[in-house]
Amino acid sequence: MCYNFTGNWQIIPNFEYIEQYMDSIDKKILNELQRDGRLTNQELADRVSLSPSPCLRRVRALEKNRIIQGYHANVDQEKCGLPINVFVLVKLEKPTEENIRQFESMVQDMEEVIECFLMTGSHDYLLRVVSHSLKTYERFIRQELTCLPHIESIESSFAFGQVKKKFELPIR
């Protein structure tokens, strides 16, 4: 459920919120905050042509609805000693609801896995794993990932480099 400030807080289904209640000013706010999440409310209000109070109300509504899910720093992965990106395809032996729930729960606790997608097609999951070295990745595979129950296959693809990295969603 979503909440919208229209004089009173009201509950609105998620899909309706974006289509019916997120106007061009909300989209401008989102685009500005994606470019610079450290803007003060005054700076943001100036950029979207609002006074500070209504701007802050809109930001709070976007946060409450989890459209804005947090504010983060863009950290250089290599300079932090994690130069290796591995994309791992995982296929479960039998993708039952219980096996899916168990796999997803266990992956949540693996700090090397920074993204996990449930997929369609020949594999069930695509993981993005970061690592210090090939040796640490091998340890992760042998001692953690292959130890999970119900895994039929694991395929790893190593990224040579990153061609594009973008955090801004194309909100129009």
Chimera marker file (.cmm) of the C-alpha trace (Angstrom):
<marker_set name="trace">
<marker id="1" x="0.000" y="0.000" z="0.000" r="1" g="1" b="0" radius="0.5"/>
<marker id="2" x="1.095" y="3.568" z="-0.624" r="1" g="1" b="0" radius="0.5"/>
<marker id="3" x="0.350" y="6.834" z="1.088" r="1" g="1" b="0" radius="0.5"/>
<marker id="4" x="-0.211" y="10.153" z="-0.621" r="1" g="1" b="0" radius="0.5"/>
<marker id="5" x="-0.423" y="13.567" z="0.973" r="1" g="1" b="0" radius="0.5"/>
<marker id="6" x="-3.558" y="15.253" z="-0.371" r="1" g="1" b="0" radius="0.5"/>
<marker id="7" x="-4.563" y="17.010" z="2.811" r="1" g="1" b="0" radius="0.5"/>
<marker id="8" x="-5.080" y="13.597" z="4.466" r="1" g="1" b="0" radius="0.5"/>
<marker id="9" x="-2.979" y="10.472" z="4.298" r="1" g="1" b="0" radius="0.5"/>
<marker id="10" x="-4.742" y="7.833" z="2.274" r="1" g="1" b="0" radius="0.5"/>
<marker id="11" x="-3.862" y="4.279" z="1.352" r="1" g="1" b="0" radius="0.5"/>
<marker id="12" x="-3.456" y="3.640" z="-2.368" r="1" g="1" b="0" radius="0.5"/>
<marker id="13" x="-2.328" y="0.406" z="-4.116" r="1" g="1" b="0" radius="0.5"/>
<marker id="14" x="1.310" y="0.633" z="-5.320" r="1" g="1" b="0" radius="0.5"/>
<marker id="15" x="0.618" y="0.434" z="-9.060" r="1" g="1" b="0" radius="0.5"/>
<marker id="16" x="-1.970" y="3.216" z="-8.854" r="1" g="1" b="0" radius="0.5"/>
<marker id="17" x="0.393" y="5.509" z="-6.953" r="1" g="1" b="0" radius="0.5"/>
<marker id="18" x="2.847" y="5.906" z="-9.785" r="1" g="1" b="0" radius="0.5"/>
<marker id="19" x="0.251" y="6.300" z="-12.508" r="1" g="1" b="0" radius="0.5"/>
<marker id="20" x="-2.221" y="8.528" z="-10.690" r="1" g="1" b="0" radius="0.5"/>
<marker id="21" x="-0.362" y="10.330" z="-7.929" r="1" g="1" b="0" radius="0.5"/>
<marker id="22" x="3.242" y="10.826" z="-9.013" r="1" g="1" b="0" radius="0.5"/>
<marker id="23" x="3.240" y="14.010" z="-11.050" r="1" g="1" b="0" radius="0.5"/>
<marker id="24" x="5.999" y="15.775" z="-12.971" r="1" g="1" b="0" radius="0.5"/>
<marker id="25" x="7.254" y="17.508" z="-9.811" r="1" g="1" b="0" radius="0.5"/>
<marker id="26" x="7.670" y="14.160" z="-8.008" r="1" g="1" b="0" radius="0.5"/>
<marker id="27" x="9.581" y="12.896" z="-11.037" r="1" g="1" b="0" radius="0.5"/>
<marker id="28" x="11.798" y="16.003" z="-10.991" r="1" g="1" b="0" radius="0.5"/>
<marker id="29" x="12.470" y="15.420" z="-7.291" r="1" g="1" b="0" radius="0.5"/>
<marker id="30" x="13.450" y="11.807" z="-7.971" r="1" g="1" b="0" radius="0.5"/>
<marker id="31" x="15.726" y="12.780" z="-10.856" r="1" g="1" b="0" radius="0.5"/>
<marker id="32" x="17.472" y="15.484" z="-8.807" r="1" g="1" b="0" radius="0.5"/>
<marker id="33" x="17.982" y="13.176" z="-5.824" r="1" g="1" b="0" radius="0.5"/>
<marker id="34" x="19.327" y="10.432" z="-8.095" r="1" g="1" b="0" radius="0.5"/>
<marker id="35" x="21.916" y="12.890" z="-9.410" r="1" g="1" b="0" radius="0.5"/>
<marker id="36" x="22.822" y="14.164" z="-5.934" r="1" g="1" b="0" radius="0.5"/>
<marker id="37" x="21.336" y="12.533" z="-2.847" r="1" g="1" b="0" radius="0.5"/>
<marker id="38" x="23.127" y="15.030" z="-0.601" r="1" g="1" b="0" radius="0.5"/>
<marker id="39" x="21.080" y="18.039" z="-1.698" r="1" g="1" b="0" radius="0.5"/>
<marker id="40" x="19.588" y="20.033" z="1.140" r="1" g="1" b="0" radius="0.5"/>
<marker id="41" x="15.821" y="20.426" z="1.094" r="1" g="1" b="0" radius="0.5"/>
<marker id="42" x="16.289" y="24.105" z="0.172" r="1" g="1" b="0" radius="0.5"/>
<marker id="43" x="18.554" y="23.238" z="-2.784" r="1" g="1" b="0" radius="0.5"/>
<marker id="44" x="16.134" y="20.547" z="-3.939" r="1" g="1" b="0" radius="0.5"/>
<marker id="45" x="13.154" y="22.891" z="-3.611" r="1" g="1" b="0" radius="0.5"/>
<marker id="46" x="14.967" y="25.523" z="-5.697" r="1" g="1" b="0" radius="0.5"/>
<marker id="47" x="15.801" y="23.002" z="-8.433" r="1" g="1" b="0" radius="0.5"/>
<marker id="48" x="12.202" y="21.770" z="-8.734" r="1" g="1" b="0" radius="0.5"/>
<marker id="49" x="10.614" y="25.224" z="-8.305" r="1" g="1" b="0" radius="0.5"/>
<marker id="50" x="8.832" y="24.560" z="-5.008" r="1" g="1" b="0" radius="0.5"/>
<marker id="51" x="8.990" y="26.180" z="-1.613" r="1" g="1" b="0" radius="0.5"/>
<marker id="52" x="10.760" y="24.056" z="1.041" r="1" g="1" b="0" radius="0.5"/>
<marker id="53" x="7.684" y="22.816" z="2.969" r="1" g="1" b="0" radius="0.5"/>
<marker id="54" x="5.794" y="21.233" z="0.047" r="1" g="1" b="0" radius="0.5"/>
<marker id="55" x="9.080" y="19.859" z="-1.287" r="1" g="1" b="0" radius="0.5"/>
<marker id="56" x="9.798" y="18.141" z="2.022" r="1" g="1" b="0" radius="0.5"/>
<marker id="57" x="6.231" y="16.752" z="2.187" r="1" g="1" b="0" radius="0.5"/>
<marker id="58" x="6.679" y="15.242" z="-1.263" r="1" g="1" b="0" radius="0.5"/>
<marker id="59" x="10.066" y="13.734" z="-0.374" r="1" g="1" b="0" radius="0.5"/>
<marker id="60" x="8.606" y="12.251" z="2.832" r="1" g="1" b="0" radius="0.5"/>
<marker id="61" x="5.698" y="10.734" z="0.860" r="1" g="1" b="0" radius="0.5"/>
<marker id="62" x="8.163" y="9.239" z="-1.653" r="1" g="1" b="0" radius="0.5"/>
<marker id="63" x="10.179" y="7.794" z="1.257" r="1" g="1" b="0" radius="0.5"/>
<marker id="64" x="7.104" y="6.479" z="3.078" r="1" g="1" b="0" radius="0.5"/>
<marker id="65" x="5.958" y="4.733" z="-0.113" r="1" g="1" b="0" radius="0.5"/>
<marker id="66" x="9.451" y="3.226" z="-0.494" r="1" g="1" b="0" radius="0.5"/>
<marker id="67" x="9.868" y="4.832" z="-3.900" r="1" g="1" b="0" radius="0.5"/>
<marker id="68" x="12.940" y="6.419" z="-2.315" r="1" g="1" b="0" radius="0.5"/>
<marker id="69" x="14.443" y="3.446" z="-0.508" r="1" g="1" b="0" radius="0.5"/>
<marker id="70" x="17.575" y="5.058" z="0.903" r="1" g="1" b="0" radius="0.5"/>
<marker id="71" x="20.508" y="7.348" z="0.242" r="1" g="1" b="0" radius="0.5"/>
<marker id="72" x="23.878" y="5.816" z="-0.603" r="1" g="1" b="0" radius="0.5"/>
<marker id="73" x="27.465" y="6.709" z="-1.453" r="1" g="1" b="0" radius="0.5"/>
<marker id="74" x="28.883" y="5.534" z="-4.790" r="1" g="1" b="0" radius="0.5"/>
<marker id="75" x="31.985" y="3.617" z="-3.664" r="1" g="1" b="0" radius="0.5"/>
<marker id="76" x="34.850" y="2.600" z="-5.977" r="1" g="1" b="0" radius="0.5"/>
<marker id="77" x="34.831" y="-1.201" z="-5.921" r="1" g="1" b="0" radius="0.5"/>
<marker id="78" x="38.457" y="-1.635" z="-7.047" r="1" g="1" b="0" radius="0.5"/>
<marker id="79" x="39.846" y="0.907" z="-4.583" r="1" g="1" b="0" radius="0.5"/>
<marker id="80" x="38.067" y="-1.031" z="-1.838" r="1" g="1" b="0" radius="0.5"/>
<marker id="81" x="40.007" y="-4.157" z="-2.808" r="1" g="1" b="0" radius="0.5"/>
<marker id="82" x="37.192" y="-5.961" z="-4.640" r="1" g="1" b="0" radius="0.5"/>
<marker id="83" x="38.285" y="-5.830" z="-8.296" r="1" g="1" b="0" radius="0.5"/>
<marker id="84" x="36.584" y="-9.032" z="-9.440" r="1" g="1" b="0" radius="0.5"/>
<marker id="85" x="32.954" y="-9.204" z="-10.588" r="1" g="1" b="0" radius="0.5"/>
<marker id="86" x="31.510" y="-12.637" z="-11.234" r="1" g="1" b="0" radius="0.5"/>
<marker id="87" x="28.059" y="-13.320" z="-12.630" r="1" g="1" b="0" radius="0.5"/>
<marker id="88" x="26.859" y="-16.684" z="-11.381" r="1" g="1" b="0" radius="0.5"/>
<marker id="89" x="23.944" y="-18.633" z="-12.839" r="1" g="1" b="0" radius="0.5"/>
<marker id="90" x="22.357" y="-21.035" z="-10.371" r="1" g="1" b="0" radius="0.5"/>
<marker id="91" x="19.875" y="-23.762" z="-11.187" r="1" g="1" b="0" radius="0.5"/>
<marker id="92" x="17.984" y="-25.487" z="-8.398" r="1" g="1" b="0" radius="0.5"/>
<marker id="93" x="17.329" y="-29.242" z="-8.547" r="1" g="1" b="0" radius="0.5"/>
<marker id="94" x="13.658" y="-28.632" z="-8.008" r="1" g="1" b="0" radius="0.5"/>
<marker id="95" x="12.450" y="-25.016" z="-7.730" r="1" g="1" b="0" radius="0.5"/>
<marker id="96" x="9.686" y="-25.642" z="-5.210" r="1" g="1" b="0" radius="0.5"/>
<marker id="97" x="8.417" y="-22.789" z="-3.064" r="1" g="1" b="0" radius="0.5"/>
<marker id="98" x="10.275" y="-24.170" z="-0.031" r="1" g="1" b="0" radius="0.5"/>
<marker id="99" x="13.575" y="-24.615" z="-1.962" r="1" g="1" b="0" radius="0.5"/>
<marker id="100" x="13.288" y="-21.097" z="-3.377" r="1" g="1" b="0" radius="0.5"/>
<marker id="101" x="12.592" y="-19.620" z="0.051" r="1" g="1" b="0" radius="0.5"/>
<marker id="102" x="15.501" y="-21.543" z="1.598" r="1" g="1" b="0" radius="0.5"/>
<marker id="103" x="17.970" y="-20.553" z="-1.151" r="1" g="1" b="0" radius="0.5"/>
<marker id="104" x="16.967" y="-16.888" z="-1.012" r="1" g="1" b="0" radius="0.5"/>
<marker id="105" x="17.263" y="-16.829" z="2.764" r="1" g="1" b="0" radius="0.5"/>
<marker id="106" x="20.757" y="-18.335" z="2.699" r="1" g="1" b="0" radius="0.5"/>
<marker id="107" x="21.964" y="-16.016" z="-0.078" r="1" g="1" b="0" radius="0.5"/>
<marker id="108" x="20.917" y="-13.016" z="2.037" r="1" g="1" b="0" radius="0.5"/>
<marker id="109" x="23.675" y="-13.933" z="4.513" r="1" g="1" b="0" radius="0.5"/>
<marker id="110" x="26.463" y="-14.181" z="1.907" r="1" g="1" b="0" radius="0.5"/>
<marker id="111" x="28.293" y="-10.851" z="1.930" r="1" g="1" b="0" radius="0.5"/>
<marker id="112" x="30.061" y="-11.561" z="-1.386" r="1" g="1" b="0" radius="0.5"/>
<marker id="113" x="26.689" y="-11.718" z="-3.157" r="1" g="1" b="0" radius="0.5"/>
<marker id="114" x="25.738" y="-8.100" z="-3.753" r="1" g="1" b="0" radius="0.5"/>
<marker id="115" x="22.840" y="-8.746" z="-6.136" r="1" g="1" b="0" radius="0.5"/>
<marker id="116" x="20.549" y="-11.716" z="-6.645" r="1" g="1" b="0" radius="0.5"/>
<marker id="117" x="17.845" y="-11.977" z="-9.294" r="1" g="1" b="0" radius="0.5"/>
<marker id="118" x="15.165" y="-14.646" z="-9.644" r="1" g="1" b="0" radius="0.5"/>
<marker id="119" x="15.161" y="-15.474" z="-13.352" r="1" g="1" b="0" radius="0.5"/>
<marker id="120" x="13.104" y="-17.077" z="-16.081" r="1" g="1" b="0" radius="0.5"/>
<marker id="121" x="14.710" y="-19.423" z="-18.591" r="1" g="1" b="0" radius="0.5"/>
<marker id="122" x="17.146" y="-22.272" z="-18.082" r="1" g="1" b="0" radius="0.5"/>
<marker id="123" x="18.517" y="-21.014" z="-14.740" r="1" g="1" b="0" radius="0.5"/>
<marker id="124" x="16.701" y="-19.956" z="-11.605" r="1" g="1" b="0" radius="0.5"/>
<marker id="125" x="19.027" y="-17.227" z="-10.290" r="1" g="1" b="0" radius="0.5"/>
<marker id="126" x="21.621" y="-14.756" z="-11.464" r="1" g="1" b="0" radius="0.5"/>
<marker id="127" x="24.005" y="-13.607" z="-8.734" r="1" g="1" b="0" radius="0.5"/>
<marker id="128" x="26.528" y="-10.802" z="-8.867" r="1" g="1" b="0" radius="0.5"/>
<marker id="129" x="29.453" y="-11.713" z="-6.661" r="1" g="1" b="0" radius="0.5"/>
<marker id="130" x="32.417" y="-9.467" z="-5.816" r="1" g="1" b="0" radius="0.5"/>
<marker id="131" x="35.767" y="-10.851" z="-4.762" r="1" g="1" b="0" radius="0.5"/>
<marker id="132" x="39.297" y="-9.840" z="-3.756" r="1" g="1" b="0" radius="0.5"/>
<marker id="133" x="40.916" y="-12.516" z="-5.927" r="1" g="1" b="0" radius="0.5"/>
<marker id="134" x="40.334" y="-15.722" z="-7.839" r="1" g="1" b="0" radius="0.5"/>
<marker id="135" x="41.447" y="-17.619" z="-4.748" r="1" g="1" b="0" radius="0.5"/>
<marker id="136" x="38.805" y="-15.978" z="-2.539" r="1" g="1" b="0" radius="0.5"/>
<marker id="137" x="36.169" y="-16.592" z="-5.212" r="1" g="1" b="0" radius="0.5"/>
<marker id="138" x="37.179" y="-20.254" z="-5.374" r="1" g="1" b="0" radius="0.5"/>
<marker id="139" x="36.837" y="-20.457" z="-1.572" r="1" g="1" b="0" radius="0.5"/>
<marker id="140" x="33.384" y="-18.862" z="-1.808" r="1" g="1" b="0" radius="0.5"/>
<marker id="141" x="32.264" y="-21.414" z="-4.421" r="1" g="1" b="0" radius="0.5"/>
<marker id="142" x="33.744" y="-24.468" z="-2.681" r="1" g="1" b="0" radius="0.5"/>
<marker id="143" x="32.891" y="-23.611" z="0.916" r="1" g="1" b="0" radius="0.5"/>
<marker id="144" x="29.687" y="-21.609" z="0.636" r="1" g="1" b="0" radius="0.5"/>
<marker id="145" x="27.714" y="-21.714" z="-2.598" r="1" g="1" b="0" radius="0.5"/>
<marker id="146" x="28.110" y="-25.407" z="-3.443" r="1" g="1" b="0" radius="0.5"/>
<marker id="147" x="27.232" y="-26.284" z="0.167" r="1" g="1" b="0" radius="0.5"/>
<marker id="148" x="23.722" y="-24.893" z="-0.225" r="1" g="1" b="0" radius="0.5"/>
<marker id="149" x="21.023" y="-27.555" z="-0.539" r="1" g="1" b="0" radius="0.5"/>
<marker id="150" x="19.018" y="-28.229" z="-3.703" r="1" g="1" b="0" radius="0.5"/>
<marker id="151" x="21.554" y="-26.790" z="-6.191" r="1" g="1" b="0" radius="0.5"/>
<marker id="152" x="21.729" y="-28.627" z="-9.504" r="1" g="1" b="0" radius="0.5"/>
<marker id="153" x="24.283" y="-26.448" z="-11.296" r="1" g="1" b="0" radius="0.5"/>
<marker id="154" x="26.430" y="-23.345" z="-10.978" r="1" g="1" b="0" radius="0.5"/>
<marker id="155" x="27.987" y="-21.461" z="-13.909" r="1" g="1" b="0" radius="0.5"/>
<marker id="156" x="30.387" y="-18.558" z="-13.418" r="1" g="1" b="0" radius="0.5"/>
<marker id="157" x="31.240" y="-15.791" z="-15.889" r="1" g="1" b="0" radius="0.5"/>
<marker id="158" x="33.968" y="-13.305" z="-15.017" r="1" g="1" b="0" radius="0.5"/>
<marker id="159" x="33.685" y="-9.689" z="-16.118" r="1" g="1" b="0" radius="0.5"/>
<marker id="160" x="36.812" y="-8.318" z="-17.840" r="1" g="1" b="0" radius="0.5"/>
<marker id="161" x="35.716" y="-4.776" z="-17.140" r="1" g="1" b="0" radius="0.5"/>
<marker id="162" x="32.748" y="-2.544" z="-16.685" r="1" g="1" b="0" radius="0.5"/>
<marker id="163" x="31.442" y="-0.744" z="-19.764" r="1" g="1" b="0" radius="0.5"/>
<marker id="164" x="28.599" y="1.126" z="-18.096" r="1" g="1" b="0" radius="0.5"/>
<marker id="165" x="27.532" y="1.746" z="-14.519" r="1" g="1" b="0" radius="0.5"/>
<marker id="166" x="24.525" y="3.906" z="-13.905" r="1" g="1" b="0" radius="0.5"/>
<marker id="167" x="22.509" y="4.415" z="-10.757" r="1" g="1" b="0" radius="0.5"/>
<marker id="168" x="19.920" y="6.814" z="-12.160" r="1" g="1" b="0" radius="0.5"/>
<marker id="169" x="16.663" y="5.278" z="-13.340" r="1" g="1" b="0" radius="0.5"/>
<marker id="170" x="15.253" y="6.906" z="-16.503" r="1" g="1" b="0" radius="0.5"/>
<marker id="171" x="12.214" y="8.472" z="-14.811" r="1" g="1" b="0" radius="0.5"/>
<marker id="172" x="10.139" y="10.458" z="-17.295" r="1" g="1" b="0" radius="0.5"/>
<link id1="1" id2="2" r="1" g="1" b="0" radius="0.2"/>
<link id1="2" id2="3" r="1" g="1" b="0" radius="0.2"/>
<link id1="3" id2="4" r="1" g="1" b="0" radius="0.2"/>
<link id1="4" id2="5" r="1" g="1" b="0" radius="0.2"/>
<link id1="5" id2="6" r="1" g="1" b="0" radius="0.2"/>
<link id1="6" id2="7" r="1" g="1" b="0" radius="0.2"/>
<link id1="7" id2="8" r="1" g="1" b="0" radius="0.2"/>
<link id1="8" id2="9" r="1" g="1" b="0" radius="0.2"/>
<link id1="9" id2="10" r="1" g="1" b="0" radius="0.2"/>
<link id1="10" id2="11" r="1" g="1" b="0" radius="0.2"/>
<link id1="11" id2="12" r="1" g="1" b="0" radius="0.2"/>
<link id1="12" id2="13" r="1" g="1" b="0" radius="0.2"/>
<link id1="13" id2="14" r="1" g="1" b="0" radius="0.2"/>
<link id1="14" id2="15" r="1" g="1" b="0" radius="0.2"/>
<link id1="15" id2="16" r="1" g="1" b="0" radius="0.2"/>
<link id1="16" id2="17" r="1" g="1" b="0" radius="0.2"/>
<link id1="17" id2="18" r="1" g="1" b="0" radius="0.2"/>
<link id1="18" id2="19" r="1" g="1" b="0" radius="0.2"/>
<link id1="19" id2="20" r="1" g="1" b="0" radius="0.2"/>
<link id1="20" id2="21" r="1" g="1" b="0" radius="0.2"/>
<link id1="21" id2="22" r="1" g="1" b="0" radius="0.2"/>
<link id1="22" id2="23" r="1" g="1" b="0" radius="0.2"/>
<link id1="23" id2="24" r="1" g="1" b="0" radius="0.2"/>
<link id1="24" id2="25" r="1" g="1" b="0" radius="0.2"/>
<link id1="25" id2="26" r="1" g="1" b="0" radius="0.2"/>
<link id1="26" id2="27" r="1" g="1" b="0" radius="0.2"/>
<link id1="27" id2="28" r="1" g="1" b="0" radius="0.2"/>
<link id1="28" id2="29" r="1" g="1" b="0" radius="0.2"/>
<link id1="29" id2="30" r="1" g="1" b="0" radius="0.2"/>
<link id1="30" id2="31" r="1" g="1" b="0" radius="0.2"/>
<link id1="31" id2="32" r="1" g="1" b="0" radius="0.2"/>
<link id1="32" id2="33" r="1" g="1" b="0" radius="0.2"/>
<link id1="33" id2="34" r="1" g="1" b="0" radius="0.2"/>
<link id1="34" id2="35" r="1" g="1" b="0" radius="0.2"/>
<link id1="35" id2="36" r="1" g="1" b="0" radius="0.2"/>
<link id1="36" id2="37" r="1" g="1" b="0" radius="0.2"/>
<link id1="37" id2="38" r="1" g="1" b="0" radius="0.2"/>
<link id1="38" id2="39" r="1" g="1" b="0" radius="0.2"/>
<link id1="39" id2="40" r="1" g="1" b="0" radius="0.2"/>
<link id1="40" id2="41" r="1" g="1" b="0" radius="0.2"/>
<link id1="41" id2="42" r="1" g="1" b="0" radius="0.2"/>
<link id1="42" id2="43" r="1" g="1" b="0" radius="0.2"/>
<link id1="43" id2="44" r="1" g="1" b="0" radius="0.2"/>
<link id1="44" id2="45" r="1" g="1" b="0" radius="0.2"/>
<link id1="45" id2="46" r="1" g="1" b="0" radius="0.2"/>
<link id1="46" id2="47" r="1" g="1" b="0" radius="0.2"/>
<link id1="47" id2="48" r="1" g="1" b="0" radius="0.2"/>
<link id1="48" id2="49" r="1" g="1" b="0" radius="0.2"/>
<link id1="49" id2="50" r="1" g="1" b="0" radius="0.2"/>
<link id1="50" id2="51" r="1" g="1" b="0" radius="0.2"/>
<link id1="51" id2="52" r="1" g="1" b="0" radius="0.2"/>
<link id1="52" id2="53" r="1" g="1" b="0" radius="0.2"/>
<link id1="53" id2="54" r="1" g="1" b="0" radius="0.2"/>
<link id1="54" id2="55" r="1" g="1" b="0" radius="0.2"/>
<link id1="55" id2="56" r="1" g="1" b="0" radius="0.2"/>
<link id1="56" id2="57" r="1" g="1" b="0" radius="0.2"/>
<link id1="57" id2="58" r="1" g="1" b="0" radius="0.2"/>
<link id1="58" id2="59" r="1" g="1" b="0" radius="0.2"/>
<link id1="59" id2="60" r="1" g="1" b="0" radius="0.2"/>
<link id1="60" id2="61" r="1" g="1" b="0" radius="0.2"/>
<link id1="61" id2="62" r="1" g="1" b="0" radius="0.2"/>
<link id1="62" id2="63" r="1" g="1" b="0" radius="0.2"/>
<link id1="63" id2="64" r="1" g="1" b="0" radius="0.2"/>
<link id1="64" id2="65" r="1" g="1" b="0" radius="0.2"/>
<link id1="65" id2="66" r="1" g="1" b="0" radius="0.2"/>
<link id1="66" id2="67" r="1" g="1" b="0" radius="0.2"/>
<link id1="67" id2="68" r="1" g="1" b="0" radius="0.2"/>
<link id1="68" id2="69" r="1" g="1" b="0" radius="0.2"/>
<link id1="69" id2="70" r="1" g="1" b="0" radius="0.2"/>
<link id1="70" id2="71" r="1" g="1" b="0" radius="0.2"/>
<link id1="71" id2="72" r="1" g="1" b="0" radius="0.2"/>
<link id1="72" id2="73" r="1" g="1" b="0" radius="0.2"/>
<link id1="73" id2="74" r="1" g="1" b="0" radius="0.2"/>
<link id1="74" id2="75" r="1" g="1" b="0" radius="0.2"/>
<link id1="75" id2="76" r="1" g="1" b="0" radius="0.2"/>
<link id1="76" id2="77" r="1" g="1" b="0" radius="0.2"/>
<link id1="77" id2="78" r="1" g="1" b="0" radius="0.2"/>
<link id1="78" id2="79" r="1" g="1" b="0" radius="0.2"/>
<link id1="79" id2="80" r="1" g="1" b="0" radius="0.2"/>
<link id1="80" id2="81" r="1" g="1" b="0" radius="0.2"/>
<link id1="81" id2="82" r="1" g="1" b="0" radius="0.2"/>
<link id1="82" id2="83" r="1" g="1" b="0" radius="0.2"/>
<link id1="83" id2="84" r="1" g="1" b="0" radius="0.2"/>
<link id1="84" id2="85" r="1" g="1" b="0" radius="0.2"/>
<link id1="85" id2="86" r="1" g="1" b="0" radius="0.2"/>
<link id1="86" id2="87" r="1" g="1" b="0" radius="0.2"/>
<link id1="87" id2="88" r="1" g="1" b="0" radius="0.2"/>
<link id1="88" id2="89" r="1" g="1" b="0" radius="0.2"/>
<link id1="89" id2="90" r="1" g="1" b="0" radius="0.2"/>
<link id1="90" id2="91" r="1" g="1" b="0" radius="0.2"/>
<link id1="91" id2="92" r="1" g="1" b="0" radius="0.2"/>
<link id1="92" id2="93" r="1" g="1" b="0" radius="0.2"/>
<link id1="93" id2="94" r="1" g="1" b="0" radius="0.2"/>
<link id1="94" id2="95" r="1" g="1" b="0" radius="0.2"/>
<link id1="95" id2="96" r="1" g="1" b="0" radius="0.2"/>
<link id1="96" id2="97" r="1" g="1" b="0" radius="0.2"/>
<link id1="97" id2="98" r="1" g="1" b="0" radius="0.2"/>
<link id1="98" id2="99" r="1" g="1" b="0" radius="0.2"/>
<link id1="99" id2="100" r="1" g="1" b="0" radius="0.2"/>
<link id1="100" id2="101" r="1" g="1" b="0" radius="0.2"/>
<link id1="101" id2="102" r="1" g="1" b="0" radius="0.2"/>
<link id1="102" id2="103" r="1" g="1" b="0" radius="0.2"/>
<link id1="103" id2="104" r="1" g="1" b="0" radius="0.2"/>
<link id1="104" id2="105" r="1" g="1" b="0" radius="0.2"/>
<link id1="105" id2="106" r="1" g="1" b="0" radius="0.2"/>
<link id1="106" id2="107" r="1" g="1" b="0" radius="0.2"/>
<link id1="107" id2="108" r="1" g="1" b="0" radius="0.2"/>
<link id1="108" id2="109" r="1" g="1" b="0" radius="0.2"/>
<link id1="109" id2="110" r="1" g="1" b="0" radius="0.2"/>
<link id1="110" id2="111" r="1" g="1" b="0" radius="0.2"/>
<link id1="111" id2="112" r="1" g="1" b="0" radius="0.2"/>
<link id1="112" id2="113" r="1" g="1" b="0" radius="0.2"/>
<link id1="113" id2="114" r="1" g="1" b="0" radius="0.2"/>
<link id1="114" id2="115" r="1" g="1" b="0" radius="0.2"/>
<link id1="115" id2="116" r="1" g="1" b="0" radius="0.2"/>
<link id1="116" id2="117" r="1" g="1" b="0" radius="0.2"/>
<link id1="117" id2="118" r="1" g="1" b="0" radius="0.2"/>
<link id1="118" id2="119" r="1" g="1" b="0" radius="0.2"/>
<link id1="119" id2="120" r="1" g="1" b="0" radius="0.2"/>
<link id1="120" id2="121" r="1" g="1" b="0" radius="0.2"/>
<link id1="121" id2="122" r="1" g="1" b="0" radius="0.2"/>
<link id1="122" id2="123" r="1" g="1" b="0" radius="0.2"/>
<link id1="123" id2="124" r="1" g="1" b="0" radius="0.2"/>
<link id1="124" id2="125" r="1" g="1" b="0" radius="0.2"/>
<link id1="125" id2="126" r="1" g="1" b="0" radius="0.2"/>
<link id1="126" id2="127" r="1" g="1" b="0" radius="0.2"/>
<link id1="127" id2="128" r="1" g="1" b="0" radius="0.2"/>
<link id1="128" id2="129" r="1" g="1" b="0" radius="0.2"/>
<link id1="129" id2="130" r="1" g="1" b="0" radius="0.2"/>
<link id1="130" id2="131" r="1" g="1" b="0" radius="0.2"/>
<link id1="131" id2="132" r="1" g="1" b="0" radius="0.2"/>
<link id1="132" id2="133" r="1" g="1" b="0" radius="0.2"/>
<link id1="133" id2="134" r="1" g="1" b="0" radius="0.2"/>
<link id1="134" id2="135" r="1" g="1" b="0" radius="0.2"/>
<link id1="135" id2="136" r="1" g="1" b="0" radius="0.2"/>
<link id1="136" id2="137" r="1" g="1" b="0" radius="0.2"/>
<link id1="137" id2="138" r="1" g="1" b="0" radius="0.2"/>
<link id1="138" id2="139" r="1" g="1" b="0" radius="0.2"/>
<link id1="139" id2="140" r="1" g="1" b="0" radius="0.2"/>
<link id1="140" id2="141" r="1" g="1" b="0" radius="0.2"/>
<link id1="141" id2="142" r="1" g="1" b="0" radius="0.2"/>
<link id1="142" id2="143" r="1" g="1" b="0" radius="0.2"/>
<link id1="143" id2="144" r="1" g="1" b="0" radius="0.2"/>
<link id1="144" id2="145" r="1" g="1" b="0" radius="0.2"/>
<link id1="145" id2="146" r="1" g="1" b="0" radius="0.2"/>
<link id1="146" id2="147" r="1" g="1" b="0" radius="0.2"/>
<link id1="147" id2="148" r="1" g="1" b="0" radius="0.2"/>
<link id1="148" id2="149" r="1" g="1" b="0" radius="0.2"/>
<link id1="149" id2="150" r="1" g="1" b="0" radius="0.2"/>
<link id1="150" id2="151" r="1" g="1" b="0" radius="0.2"/>
<link id1="151" id2="152" r="1" g="1" b="0" radius="0.2"/>
<link id1="152" id2="153" r="1" g="1" b="0" radius="0.2"/>
<link id1="153" id2="154" r="1" g="1" b="0" radius="0.2"/>
<link id1="154" id2="155" r="1" g="1" b="0" radius="0.2"/>
<link id1="155" id2="156" r="1" g="1" b="0" radius="0.2"/>
<link id1="156" id2="157" r="1" g="1" b="0" radius="0.2"/>
<link id1="157" id2="158" r="1" g="1" b="0" radius="0.2"/>
<link id1="158" id2="159" r="1" g="1" b="0" radius="0.2"/>
<link id1="159" id2="160" r="1" g="1" b="0" radius="0.2"/>
<link id1="160" id2="161" r="1" g="1" b="0" radius="0.2"/>
<link id1="161" id2="162" r="1" g="1" b="0" radius="0.2"/>
<link id1="162" id2="163" r="1" g="1" b="0" radius="0.2"/>
<link id1="163" id2="164" r="1" g="1" b="0" radius="0.2"/>
<link id1="164" id2="165" r="1" g="1" b="0" radius="0.2"/>
<link id1="165" id2="166" r="1" g="1" b="0" radius="0.2"/>
<link id1="166" id2="167" r="1" g="1" b="0" radius="0.2"/>
<link id1="167" id2="168" r="1" g="1" b="0" radius="0.2"/>
<link id1="168" id2="169" r="1" g="1" b="0" radius="0.2"/>
<link id1="169" id2="170" r="1" g="1" b="0" radius="0.2"/>
<link id1="170" id2="171" r="1" g="1" b="0" radius="0.2"/>
<link id1="171" id2="172" r="1" g="1" b="0" radius="0.2"/>
</marker_set>
